Amino acid sequence: MAGKGPYSEKVMDHFQNPRNMGEMPDADGTGRVGNPTCGDLMEVYIKVNGDKLEDVKFKTFGCGAAVATSSMVTEMAKGLTLEEALKITKQDVADELGGLPPIKMHCSNLASDALHAAIKDYMEKKGGK
């Protein structure tokens, strides 16, 4: 393939140098999502202080775009309130990365879904629902 390929420099940077990767044993909330079609699997861990995301980490089994979107969503969510973080969409993640090839959009969707699942997990634990 000629040229720089289908991925932006930002996608490549987050893939090659992922931010906030790793487990968080004392997480306040954990979200786990997967896509059976492509085999991607993501876990997002959150640490909450008050109503803000103090720390966000991830583990991803998947393609380069899955790693990059997981890394980006942790960067986007850190410091936000839970309410603000729940508003992060798959398009927001893709836009922050400078775009994704259409065939890879499901990967960014997983990253925001995993974040939302972690927040819902935290809220259920906190509320006892």
A tleap script that builds the chain and sets N, CA, C and O, in Angstrom:
source leaprc.protein.ff14SB
mol = sequence {
  NMET ALA GLY LYS GLY PRO TYR SER GLU LYS
  VAL MET ASP HIE PHE GLN ASN PRO ARG ASN
  MET GLY GLU MET PRO ASP ALA ASP GLY THR
  GLY ARG VAL GLY ASN PRO THR CYS GLY ASP
  LEU MET GLU VAL TYR ILE LYS VAL ASN GLY
  ASP LYS LEU GLU ASP VAL LYS PHE LYS THR
  PHE GLY CYS GLY ALA ALA VAL ALA THR SER
  SER MET VAL THR GLU MET ALA LYS GLY LEU
  THR LEU GLU GLU ALA LEU LYS ILE THR LYS
  GLN ASP VAL ALA ASP GLU LEU GLY GLY LEU
  PRO PRO ILE LYS MET HIE CYS SER ASN LEU
  ALA SER ASP ALA LEU HIE ALA ALA ILE LYS
  ASP TYR MET GLU LYS LYS GLY GLY CLYS
}
set mol.1.N position { 0.842 -1.178 0.000 }
set mol.1.CA position { 0.000 0.000 0.000 }
set mol.1.C position { 0.890 1.246 0.000 }
set mol.1.O position { 1.774 1.380 0.846 }
set mol.2.N position { 0.661 2.126 -0.920 }
set mol.2.CA position { 1.468 3.343 -1.034 }
set mol.2.C position { 0.958 4.391 -0.056 }
set mol.2.O position { -0.173 4.295 0.419 }
set mol.3.N position { 1.771 5.378 0.246 }
set mol.3.CA position { 1.360 6.452 1.135 }
set mol.3.C position { 1.506 6.058 2.587 }
set mol.3.O position { 2.177 5.085 2.932 }
set mol.4.N position { 0.851 6.852 3.431 }
set mol.4.CA position { 1.018 6.628 4.860 }
set mol.4.C position { 0.048 5.602 5.437 }
set mol.4.O position { 0.116 5.292 6.626 }
set mol.5.N position { -0.845 5.078 4.619 }
set mol.5.CA position { -1.762 4.051 5.108 }
set mol.5.C position { -3.063 4.641 5.610 }
set mol.5.O position { -3.274 5.853 5.562 }
set mol.6.N position { -3.939 3.761 6.095 }
set mol.6.CA position { -5.284 4.192 6.473 }
set mol.6.C position { -5.370 4.899 7.825 }
set mol.6.O position { -6.414 5.463 8.156 }
set mol.7.N position { -4.288 4.879 8.615 }
set mol.7.CA position { -4.354 5.428 9.966 }
set mol.7.C position { -3.656 6.784 10.091 }
set mol.7.O position { -2.622 7.021 9.466 }
set mol.8.N position { -4.230 7.658 10.898 }
set mol.8.CA position { -3.620 8.966 11.166 }
set mol.8.C position { -2.376 8.779 12.042 }
set mol.8.O position { -2.181 7.727 12.650 }
set mol.9.N position { -1.550 9.807 12.092 }
set mol.9.CA position { -0.360 9.755 12.953 }
set mol.9.C position { -0.761 9.589 14.413 }
set mol.9.O position { -0.067 8.922 15.179 }
set mol.10.N position { -1.870 10.190 14.794 }
set mol.10.CA position { -2.336 10.100 16.180 }
set mol.10.C position { -2.749 8.673 16.527 }
set mol.10.O position { -2.472 8.196 17.627 }
set mol.11.N position { -3.410 7.991 15.593 }
set mol.11.CA position { -3.776 6.587 15.819 }
set mol.11.C position { -2.508 5.765 16.008 }
set mol.11.O position { -2.410 4.967 16.940 }
set mol.12.N position { -1.541 5.963 15.121 }
set mol.12.CA position { -0.290 5.205 15.211 }
set mol.12.C position { 0.442 5.496 16.522 }
set mol.12.O position { 1.014 4.590 17.128 }
set mol.13.N position { 0.426 6.746 16.956 }
set mol.13.CA position { 1.089 7.110 18.203 }
set mol.13.C position { 0.443 6.406 19.399 }
set mol.13.O position { 1.140 5.859 20.253 }
set mol.14.N position { -0.892 6.425 19.453 }
set mol.14.CA position { -1.589 5.768 20.567 }
set mol.14.C position { -1.461 4.251 20.501 }
set mol.14.O position { -1.502 3.582 21.534 }
set mol.15.N position { -1.306 3.705 19.308 }
set mol.15.CA position { -1.096 2.261 19.167 }
set mol.15.C position { 0.317 1.886 19.630 }
set mol.15.O position { 0.495 0.926 20.380 }
set mol.16.N position { 1.308 2.644 19.183 }
set mol.16.CA position { 2.700 2.318 19.496 }
set mol.16.C position { 3.096 2.746 20.907 }
set mol.16.O position { 3.995 2.153 21.502 }
set mol.17.N position { 2.435 3.765 21.444 }
set mol.17.CA position { 2.737 4.284 22.793 }
set mol.17.C position { 1.445 4.449 23.580 }
set mol.17.O position { 1.068 5.570 23.923 }
set mol.18.N position { 0.766 3.351 23.867 }
set mol.18.CA position { -0.537 3.477 24.537 }
set mol.18.C position { -0.416 4.121 25.919 }
set mol.18.O position { 0.507 3.838 26.682 }
set mol.19.N position { -1.368 4.987 26.212 }
set mol.19.CA position { -1.432 5.654 27.508 }
set mol.19.C position { -2.355 4.861 28.433 }
set mol.19.O position { -3.342 4.273 27.991 }
set mol.20.N position { -2.021 4.855 29.706 }
set mol.20.CA position { -2.910 4.306 30.738 }
set mol.20.C position { -3.247 2.827 30.555 }
set mol.20.O position { -4.348 2.392 30.890 }
set mol.21.N position { -2.300 2.060 30.026 }
set mol.21.CA position { -2.548 0.636 29.814 }
set mol.21.C position { -2.211 -0.123 31.094 }
set mol.21.O position { -1.230 0.184 31.771 }
set mol.22.N position { -3.021 -1.098 31.407 }
set mol.22.CA position { -2.761 -1.952 32.555 }
set mol.22.C position { -4.002 -2.141 33.401 }
set mol.22.O position { -5.005 -1.447 33.237 }
set mol.23.N position { -3.909 -3.104 34.315 }
set mol.23.CA position { -5.033 -3.386 35.199 }
set mol.23.C position { -5.041 -2.413 36.372 }
set mol.23.O position { -4.031 -1.783 36.685 }
set mol.24.N position { -6.189 -2.306 37.006 }
set mol.24.CA position { -6.344 -1.497 38.206 }
set mol.24.C position { -7.054 -2.382 39.233 }
set mol.24.O position { -8.283 -2.428 39.271 }
set mol.25.N position { -6.278 -3.083 40.066 }
set mol.25.CA position { -6.869 -4.034 41.014 }
set mol.25.C position { -7.888 -3.419 41.968 }
set mol.25.O position { -8.836 -4.090 42.376 }
set mol.26.N position { -7.701 -2.142 42.329 }
set mol.26.CA position { -8.613 -1.490 43.272 }
set mol.26.C position { -9.604 -0.566 42.562 }
set mol.26.O position { -10.021 0.445 43.125 }
set mol.27.N position { -9.979 -0.908 41.338 }
set mol.27.CA position { -10.890 -0.075 40.543 }
set mol.27.C position { -12.239 0.086 41.240 }
set mol.27.O position { -12.743 -0.830 41.891 }
set mol.28.N position { -12.803 1.278 41.081 }
set mol.28.CA position { -14.148 1.536 41.601 }
set mol.28.C position { -15.208 0.992 40.649 }
set mol.28.O position { -16.331 0.699 41.059 }
set mol.29.N position { -14.846 0.862 39.380 }
set mol.29.CA position { -15.769 0.326 38.381 }
set mol.29.C position { -14.985 -0.308 37.255 }
set mol.29.O position { -13.906 0.162 36.895 }
set mol.30.N position { -15.533 -1.387 36.694 }
set mol.30.CA position { -14.889 -2.086 35.588 }
set mol.30.C position { -15.913 -2.320 34.488 }
set mol.30.O position { -17.036 -2.747 34.751 }
set mol.31.N position { -15.516 -2.037 33.258 }
set mol.31.CA position { -16.385 -2.289 32.109 }
set mol.31.C position { -15.680 -3.215 31.148 }
set mol.31.O position { -14.519 -3.001 30.798 }
set mol.32.N position { -16.388 -4.249 30.722 }
set mol.32.CA position { -15.794 -5.216 29.798 }
set mol.32.C position { -16.741 -5.385 28.615 }
set mol.32.O position { -17.916 -5.709 28.789 }
set mol.33.N position { -16.223 -5.164 27.420 }
set mol.33.CA position { -17.029 -5.335 26.211 }
set mol.33.C position { -16.213 -6.088 25.173 }
set mol.33.O position { -14.982 -6.073 25.194 }
set mol.34.N position { -16.915 -6.739 24.275 }
set mol.34.CA position { -16.230 -7.468 23.215 }
set mol.34.C position { -17.050 -7.450 21.944 }
set mol.34.O position { -18.258 -7.214 21.956 }
set mol.35.N position { -16.360 -7.706 20.849 }
set mol.35.CA position { -17.018 -7.820 19.559 }
set mol.35.C position { -16.712 -9.208 19.021 }
set mol.35.O position { -15.595 -9.465 18.573 }
set mol.36.N position { -17.700 -10.116 19.060 }
set mol.36.CA position { -17.446 -11.488 18.627 }
set mol.36.C position { -17.061 -11.603 17.152 }
set mol.36.O position { -16.402 -12.567 16.761 }
set mol.37.N position { -17.463 -10.636 16.332 }
set mol.37.CA position { -17.154 -10.683 14.906 }
set mol.37.C position { -15.663 -10.563 14.641 }
set mol.37.O position { -15.093 -11.332 13.867 }
set mol.38.N position { -15.030 -9.577 15.302 }
set mol.38.CA position { -13.604 -9.340 15.038 }
set mol.38.C position { -12.710 -9.886 16.151 }
set mol.38.O position { -11.494 -9.974 15.978 }
set mol.39.N position { -13.299 -10.252 17.286 }
set mol.39.CA position { -12.516 -10.813 18.374 }
set mol.39.C position { -11.919 -9.790 19.315 }
set mol.39.O position { -11.205 -10.162 20.246 }
set mol.40.N position { -12.192 -8.495 19.100 }
set mol.40.CA position { -11.668 -7.468 19.997 }
set mol.40.C position { -12.323 -7.580 21.372 }
set mol.40.O position { -13.524 -7.827 21.479 }
set mol.41.N position { -11.531 -7.398 22.407 }
set mol.41.CA position { -12.023 -7.428 23.781 }
set mol.41.C position { -11.357 -6.301 24.555 }
set mol.41.O position { -10.137 -6.145 24.508 }
set mol.42.N position { -12.164 -5.508 25.273 }
set mol.42.CA position { -11.625 -4.377 26.030 }
set mol.42.C position { -12.146 -4.392 27.445 }
set mol.42.O position { -13.301 -4.731 27.704 }
set mol.43.N position { -11.263 -4.016 28.360 }
set mol.43.CA position { -11.654 -3.778 29.744 }
set mol.43.C position { -11.187 -2.381 30.111 }
set mol.43.O position { -10.045 -2.007 29.846 }
set mol.44.N position { -12.079 -1.612 30.722 }
set mol.44.CA position { -11.742 -0.272 31.193 }
set mol.44.C position { -11.985 -0.245 32.699 }
set mol.44.O position { -13.008 -0.722 33.190 }
set mol.45.N position { -11.019 0.324 33.419 }
set mol.45.CA position { -11.077 0.431 34.875 }
set mol.45.C position { -11.110 1.907 35.246 }
set mol.45.O position { -10.400 2.720 34.656 }
set mol.46.N position { -11.947 2.249 36.237 }
set mol.46.CA position { -12.014 3.646 36.661 }
set mol.46.C position { -11.817 3.772 38.170 }
set mol.46.O position { -12.213 2.904 38.948 }
set mol.47.N position { -11.195 4.875 38.552 }
set mol.47.CA position { -11.051 5.276 39.950 }
set mol.47.C position { -11.775 6.607 40.053 }
set mol.47.O position { -11.468 7.550 39.323 }
set mol.48.N position { -12.745 6.680 40.972 }
set mol.48.CA position { -13.593 7.864 41.088 }
set mol.48.C position { -13.284 8.599 42.387 }
set mol.48.O position { -13.115 7.981 43.439 }
set mol.49.N position { -13.211 9.931 42.301 }
set mol.49.CA position { -13.021 10.778 43.473 }
set mol.49.C position { -14.119 11.829 43.420 }
set mol.49.O position { -14.109 12.697 42.548 }
set mol.50.N position { -15.058 11.755 44.340 }
set mol.50.CA position { -16.226 12.633 44.288 }
set mol.50.C position { -17.087 12.176 43.122 }
set mol.50.O position { -17.588 11.052 43.112 }
set mol.51.N position { -17.258 13.056 42.136 }
set mol.51.CA position { -17.981 12.641 40.930 }
set mol.51.C position { -17.079 12.707 39.704 }
set mol.51.O position { -17.554 12.694 38.569 }
set mol.52.N position { -15.745 12.779 39.950 }
set mol.52.CA position { -14.786 12.876 38.833 }
set mol.52.C position { -13.982 11.606 38.659 }
set mol.52.O position { -13.718 10.873 39.613 }
set mol.53.N position { -13.597 11.362 37.403 }
set mol.53.CA position { -12.730 10.230 37.090 }
set mol.53.C position { -11.292 10.637 37.395 }
set mol.53.O position { -10.679 11.409 36.658 }
set mol.54.N position { -10.776 10.109 38.483 }
set mol.54.CA position { -9.424 10.437 38.918 }
set mol.54.C position { -8.398 9.667 38.090 }
set mol.54.O position { -7.332 10.187 37.759 }
set mol.55.N position { -8.740 8.403 37.757 }
set mol.55.CA position { -7.830 7.588 36.962 }
set mol.55.C position { -8.638 6.653 36.075 }
set mol.55.O position { -9.713 6.193 36.461 }
set mol.56.N position { -8.119 6.379 34.894 }
set mol.56.CA position { -8.767 5.482 33.943 }
set mol.56.C position { -7.674 4.646 33.300 }
set mol.56.O position { -6.695 5.188 32.786 }
set mol.57.N position { -7.834 3.328 33.325 }
set mol.57.CA position { -6.859 2.431 32.702 }
set mol.57.C position { -7.606 1.440 31.812 }
set mol.57.O position { -8.825 1.295 31.909 }
set mol.58.N position { -6.857 0.762 30.945 }
set mol.58.CA position { -7.490 -0.208 30.059 }
set mol.58.C position { -6.593 -1.409 29.782 }
set mol.58.O position { -5.371 -1.351 29.913 }
set mol.59.N position { -7.244 -2.490 29.399 }
set mol.59.CA position { -6.578 -3.669 28.831 }
set mol.59.C position { -7.347 -4.006 27.565 }
set mol.59.O position { -8.577 -4.061 27.580 }
set mol.60.N position { -6.646 -4.229 26.488 }
set mol.60.CA position { -7.307 -4.528 25.214 }
set mol.60.C position { -6.639 -5.690 24.512 }
set mol.60.O position { -5.414 -5.774 24.430 }
set mol.61.N position { -7.464 -6.573 24.013 }
set mol.61.CA position { -7.006 -7.636 23.131 }
set mol.61.C position { -7.650 -7.350 21.791 }
set mol.61.O position { -8.857 -7.528 21.629 }
set mol.62.N position { -6.854 -6.907 20.825 }
set mol.62.CA position { -7.452 -6.572 19.539 }
set mol.62.C position { -6.449 -5.927 18.607 }
set mol.62.O position { -5.241 -5.947 18.844 }
set mol.63.N position { -6.976 -5.361 17.552 }
set mol.63.CA position { -6.156 -4.758 16.503 }
set mol.63.C position { -5.566 -3.424 16.968 }
set mol.63.O position { -5.878 -2.947 18.059 }
set mol.64.N position { -4.727 -2.839 16.144 }
set mol.64.CA position { -4.099 -1.562 16.461 }
set mol.64.C position { -5.106 -0.463 16.737 }
set mol.64.O position { -4.906 0.351 17.639 }
set mol.65.N position { -6.185 -0.430 15.975 }
set mol.65.CA position { -7.213 0.599 16.184 }
set mol.65.C position { -7.896 0.402 17.533 }
set mol.65.O position { -8.258 1.380 18.188 }
set mol.66.N position { -8.077 -0.843 17.955 }
set mol.66.CA position { -8.694 -1.114 19.256 }
set mol.66.C position { -7.801 -0.609 20.391 }
set mol.66.O position { -8.293 -0.028 21.358 }
set mol.67.N position { -6.497 -0.829 20.272 }
set mol.67.CA position { -5.549 -0.334 21.269 }
set mol.67.C position { -5.553 1.196 21.271 }
set mol.67.O position { -5.611 1.816 22.332 }
set mol.68.N position { -5.493 1.796 20.095 }
set mol.68.CA position { -5.450 3.259 19.985 }
set mol.68.C position { -6.715 3.907 20.544 }
set mol.68.O position { -6.631 4.921 21.238 }
set mol.69.N position { -7.882 3.340 20.254 }
set mol.69.CA position { -9.121 3.942 20.741 }
set mol.69.C position { -9.242 3.772 22.253 }
set mol.69.O position { -9.749 4.661 22.937 }
set mol.70.N position { -8.784 2.643 22.777 }
set mol.70.CA position { -8.802 2.442 24.233 }
set mol.70.C position { -7.909 3.463 24.910 }
set mol.70.O position { -8.301 4.074 25.904 }
set mol.71.N position { -6.709 3.649 24.376 }
set mol.71.CA position { -5.766 4.615 24.916 }
set mol.71.C position { -6.367 6.019 24.871 }
set mol.71.O position { -6.294 6.761 25.851 }
set mol.72.N position { -6.954 6.378 23.748 }
set mol.72.CA position { -7.522 7.714 23.578 }
set mol.72.C position { -8.693 7.953 24.528 }
set mol.72.O position { -8.803 9.034 25.105 }
set mol.73.N position { -9.565 6.967 24.699 }
set mol.73.CA position { -10.733 7.186 25.559 }
set mol.73.C position { -10.299 7.405 27.011 }
set mol.73.O position { -10.948 8.157 27.738 }
set mol.74.N position { -9.217 6.764 27.442 }
set mol.74.CA position { -8.739 6.991 28.811 }
set mol.74.C position { -8.229 8.419 28.952 }
set mol.74.O position { -8.466 9.067 29.971 }
set mol.75.N position { -7.533 8.910 27.934 }
set mol.75.CA position { -7.032 10.286 27.953 }
set mol.75.C position { -8.185 11.287 27.969 }
set mol.75.O position { -8.147 12.284 28.690 }
set mol.76.N position { -9.203 11.009 27.170 }
set mol.76.CA position { -10.343 11.917 27.069 }
set mol.76.C position { -11.147 11.960 28.368 }
set mol.76.O position { -11.668 13.011 28.739 }
set mol.77.N position { -11.250 10.821 29.061 }
set mol.77.CA position { -12.140 10.710 30.217 }
set mol.77.C position { -11.522 11.195 31.525 }
set mol.77.O position { -12.240 11.646 32.418 }
set mol.78.N position { -10.204 11.105 31.647 }
set mol.78.CA position { -9.545 11.491 32.909 }
set mol.78.C position { -9.878 12.927 33.273 }
set mol.78.O position { -9.743 13.840 32.458 }
set mol.79.N position { -10.319 13.111 34.522 }
set mol.79.CA position { -10.620 14.451 35.009 }
set mol.79.C position { -12.045 14.908 34.747 }
set mol.79.O position { -12.482 15.921 35.293 }
set mol.80.N position { -12.773 14.172 33.918 }
set mol.80.CA position { -14.163 14.533 33.647 }
set mol.80.C position { -15.069 14.051 34.773 }
set mol.80.O position { -14.704 13.155 35.534 }
set mol.81.N position { -16.255 14.654 34.872 }
set mol.81.CA position { -17.260 14.114 35.777 }
set mol.81.C position { -17.826 12.859 35.133 }
set mol.81.O position { -17.673 12.636 33.932 }
set mol.82.N position { -18.484 12.043 35.950 }
set mol.82.CA position { -19.103 10.817 35.412 }
set mol.82.C position { -20.094 11.173 34.313 }
set mol.82.O position { -20.150 10.510 33.277 }
set mol.83.N position { -20.872 12.218 34.546 }
set mol.83.CA position { -21.873 12.644 33.563 }
set mol.83.C position { -21.228 13.048 32.240 }
set mol.83.O position { -21.707 12.681 31.167 }
set mol.84.N position { -20.136 13.808 32.327 }
set mol.84.CA position { -19.433 14.230 31.111 }
set mol.84.C position { -18.850 13.021 30.375 }
set mol.84.O position { -18.929 12.941 29.149 }
set mol.85.N position { -18.271 12.091 31.118 }
set mol.85.CA position { -17.649 10.919 30.504 }
set mol.85.C position { -18.681 10.028 29.815 }
set mol.85.O position { -18.378 9.385 28.809 }
set mol.86.N position { -19.892 9.991 30.352 }
set mol.86.CA position { -20.955 9.191 29.724 }
set mol.86.C position { -21.379 9.764 28.374 }
set mol.86.O position { -22.034 9.079 27.589 }
set mol.87.N position { -21.009 11.016 28.099 }
set mol.87.CA position { -21.383 11.660 26.828 }
set mol.87.C position { -20.357 11.418 25.720 }
set mol.87.O position { -20.591 11.791 24.571 }
set mol.88.N position { -19.214 10.791 26.059 }
set mol.88.CA position { -18.201 10.500 25.031 }
set mol.88.C position { -18.761 9.440 24.083 }
set mol.88.O position { -19.180 8.366 24.516 }
set mol.89.N position { -18.761 9.750 22.800 }
set mol.89.CA position { -19.314 8.836 21.800 }
set mol.89.C position { -18.212 8.206 20.959 }
set mol.89.O position { -17.054 8.622 21.017 }
set mol.90.N position { -18.583 7.210 20.186 }
set mol.90.CA position { -17.609 6.581 19.287 }
set mol.90.C position { -17.066 7.601 18.291 }
set mol.90.O position { -15.895 7.543 17.915 }
set mol.91.N position { -17.918 8.537 17.862 }
set mol.91.CA position { -17.469 9.563 16.916 }
set mol.91.C position { -16.481 10.515 17.571 }
set mol.91.O position { -15.522 10.951 16.935 }
set mol.92.N position { -16.712 10.844 18.853 }
set mol.92.CA position { -15.784 11.707 19.589 }
set mol.92.C position { -14.391 11.084 19.620 }
set mol.92.O position { -13.394 11.763 19.376 }
set mol.93.N position { -14.330 9.785 19.921 }
set mol.93.CA position { -13.045 9.081 20.008 }
set mol.93.C position { -12.356 9.086 18.645 }
set mol.93.O position { -11.165 9.385 18.550 }
set mol.94.N position { -13.098 8.758 17.598 }
set mol.94.CA position { -12.538 8.734 16.243 }
set mol.94.C position { -12.050 10.127 15.835 }
set mol.94.O position { -10.979 10.262 15.242 }
set mol.95.N position { -12.833 11.160 16.152 }
set mol.95.CA position { -12.450 12.534 15.807 }
set mol.95.C position { -11.161 12.940 16.516 }
set mol.95.O position { -10.282 13.554 15.911 }
set mol.96.N position { -11.050 12.597 17.801 }
set mol.96.CA position { -9.840 12.935 18.575 }
set mol.96.C position { -8.609 12.266 17.987 }
set mol.96.O position { -7.504 12.801 18.076 }
set mol.97.N position { -8.798 11.104 17.390 }
set mol.97.CA position { -7.681 10.362 16.790 }
set mol.97.C position { -7.390 10.805 15.360 }
set mol.97.O position { -6.490 10.267 14.716 }
set mol.98.N position { -8.139 11.775 14.864 }
set mol.98.CA position { -7.924 12.237 13.495 }
set mol.98.C position { -8.593 11.338 12.475 }
set mol.98.O position { -8.206 11.316 11.307 }
set mol.99.N position { -9.601 10.595 12.917 }
set mol.99.CA position { -10.372 9.732 12.026 }
set mol.99.C position { -9.900 8.294 12.051 }
set mol.99.O position { -8.751 8.001 12.379 }
set mol.100.N position { -10.811 7.405 11.696 }
set mol.100.CA position { -10.528 5.975 11.578 }
set mol.100.C position { -11.102 5.485 10.255 }
set mol.100.O position { -12.095 6.029 9.774 }
set mol.101.N position { -10.488 4.463 9.661 }
set mol.101.CA position { -11.094 3.880 8.456 }
set mol.101.C position { -12.491 3.368 8.818 }
set mol.101.O position { -12.683 2.843 9.915 }
set mol.102.N position { -13.465 3.512 7.920 }
set mol.102.CA position { -14.840 3.089 8.221 }
set mol.102.C position { -14.934 1.657 8.764 }
set mol.102.O position { -15.747 1.380 9.646 }
set mol.103.N position { -14.117 0.766 8.245 }
set mol.103.CA position { -14.178 -0.627 8.686 }
set mol.103.C position { -13.726 -0.789 10.137 }
set mol.103.O position { -14.005 -1.812 10.762 }
set mol.104.N position { -13.031 0.211 10.673 }
set mol.104.CA position { -12.529 0.143 12.050 }
set mol.104.C position { -13.379 0.931 13.050 }
set mol.104.O position { -13.041 0.973 14.233 }
set mol.105.N position { -14.461 1.551 12.609 }
set mol.105.CA position { -15.268 2.366 13.518 }
set mol.105.C position { -15.837 1.555 14.679 }
set mol.105.O position { -16.073 2.101 15.756 }
set mol.106.N position { -16.058 0.262 14.472 }
set mol.106.CA position { -16.589 -0.550 15.581 }
set mol.106.C position { -15.600 -0.608 16.739 }
set mol.106.O position { -16.008 -0.805 17.883 }
set mol.107.N position { -14.319 -0.440 16.467 }
set mol.107.CA position { -13.296 -0.472 17.521 }
set mol.107.C position { -13.449 0.722 18.451 }
set mol.107.O position { -13.386 0.574 19.671 }
set mol.108.N position { -13.654 1.917 17.873 }
set mol.108.CA position { -13.809 3.101 18.720 }
set mol.108.C position { -15.128 3.014 19.475 }
set mol.108.O position { -15.240 3.526 20.589 }
set mol.109.N position { -16.103 2.388 18.893 }
set mol.109.CA position { -17.383 2.197 19.562 }
set mol.109.C position { -17.179 1.361 20.820 }
set mol.109.O position { -17.781 1.647 21.856 }
set mol.110.N position { -16.342 0.337 20.743 }
set mol.110.CA position { -16.066 -0.508 21.898 }
set mol.110.C position { -15.413 0.285 23.021 }
set mol.110.O position { -15.742 0.078 24.189 }
set mol.111.N position { -14.505 1.178 22.697 }
set mol.111.CA position { -13.794 1.940 23.728 }
set mol.111.C position { -14.766 2.783 24.548 }
set mol.111.O position { -14.704 2.772 25.778 }
set mol.112.N position { -15.656 3.508 23.888 }
set mol.112.CA position { -16.609 4.322 24.638 }
set mol.112.C position { -17.619 3.437 25.362 }
set mol.112.O position { -18.044 3.769 26.469 }
set mol.113.N position { -18.008 2.322 24.759 }
set mol.113.CA position { -18.927 1.387 25.428 }
set mol.113.C position { -18.305 0.823 26.702 }
set mol.113.O position { -18.984 0.690 27.721 }
set mol.114.N position { -17.026 0.493 26.647 }
set mol.114.CA position { -16.341 -0.053 27.825 }
set mol.114.C position { -16.256 0.993 28.935 }
set mol.114.O position { -16.435 0.672 30.109 }
set mol.115.N position { -15.981 2.245 28.561 }
set mol.115.CA position { -15.949 3.329 29.536 }
set mol.115.C position { -17.324 3.493 30.186 }
set mol.115.O position { -17.429 3.596 31.408 }
set mol.116.N position { -18.369 3.515 29.369 }
set mol.116.CA position { -19.733 3.672 29.890 }
set mol.116.C position { -20.090 2.506 30.807 }
set mol.116.O position { -20.738 2.701 31.836 }
set mol.117.N position { -19.671 1.296 30.440 }
set mol.117.CA position { -19.952 0.105 31.260 }
set mol.117.C position { -19.251 0.206 32.611 }
set mol.117.O position { -19.818 -0.188 33.631 }
set mol.118.N position { -18.021 0.731 32.632 }
set mol.118.CA position { -17.287 0.892 33.891 }
set mol.118.C position { -17.989 1.904 34.803 }
set mol.118.O position { -18.077 1.698 36.013 }
set mol.119.N position { -18.482 2.988 34.219 }
set mol.119.CA position { -19.196 4.006 35.000 }
set mol.119.C position { -20.492 3.425 35.546 }
set mol.119.O position { -20.834 3.656 36.706 }
set mol.120.N position { -21.215 2.674 34.724 }
set mol.120.CA position { -22.469 2.059 35.181 }
set mol.120.C position { -22.190 1.042 36.289 }
set mol.120.O position { -22.958 0.942 37.245 }
set mol.121.N position { -21.090 0.285 36.163 }
set mol.121.CA position { -20.690 -0.667 37.197 }
set mol.121.C position { -20.453 0.076 38.514 }
set mol.121.O position { -20.928 -0.349 39.567 }
set mol.122.N position { -19.724 1.175 38.448 }
set mol.122.CA position { -19.451 1.990 39.637 }
set mol.122.C position { -20.753 2.496 40.250 }
set mol.122.O position { -20.943 2.401 41.463 }
set mol.123.N position { -21.648 3.033 39.426 }
set mol.123.CA position { -22.903 3.591 39.915 }
set mol.123.C position { -23.780 2.511 40.576 }
set mol.123.O position { -24.430 2.757 41.592 }
set mol.124.N position { -23.781 1.327 39.983 }
set mol.124.CA position { -24.564 0.226 40.559 }
set mol.124.C position { -23.973 -0.192 41.910 }
set mol.124.O position { -24.721 -0.447 42.855 }
set mol.125.N position { -22.656 -0.265 42.013 }
set mol.125.CA position { -22.002 -0.628 43.277 }
set mol.125.C position { -22.290 0.437 44.336 }
set mol.125.O position { -22.595 0.120 45.485 }
set mol.126.N position { -22.189 1.692 43.933 }
set mol.126.CA position { -22.370 2.803 44.856 }
set mol.126.C position { -23.826 2.906 45.298 }
set mol.126.O position { -24.116 3.153 46.468 }
set mol.127.N position { -24.732 2.714 44.350 }
set mol.127.CA position { -26.152 2.867 44.657 }
set mol.127.C position { -26.778 1.593 45.195 }
set mol.127.O position { -27.902 1.610 45.699 }
set mol.128.N position { -26.053 0.493 45.090 }
set mol.128.CA position { -26.578 -0.781 45.559 }
set mol.128.C position { -27.749 -1.295 44.759 }
set mol.128.O position { -28.557 -2.085 45.247 }
set mol.129.N position { -27.833 -0.832 43.504 }
set mol.129.CA position { -28.963 -1.243 42.657 }
set mol.129.C position { -28.649 -2.521 41.920 }
set mol.129.O position { -29.482 -3.017 41.161 }
savepdb mol mol.pdb
quit
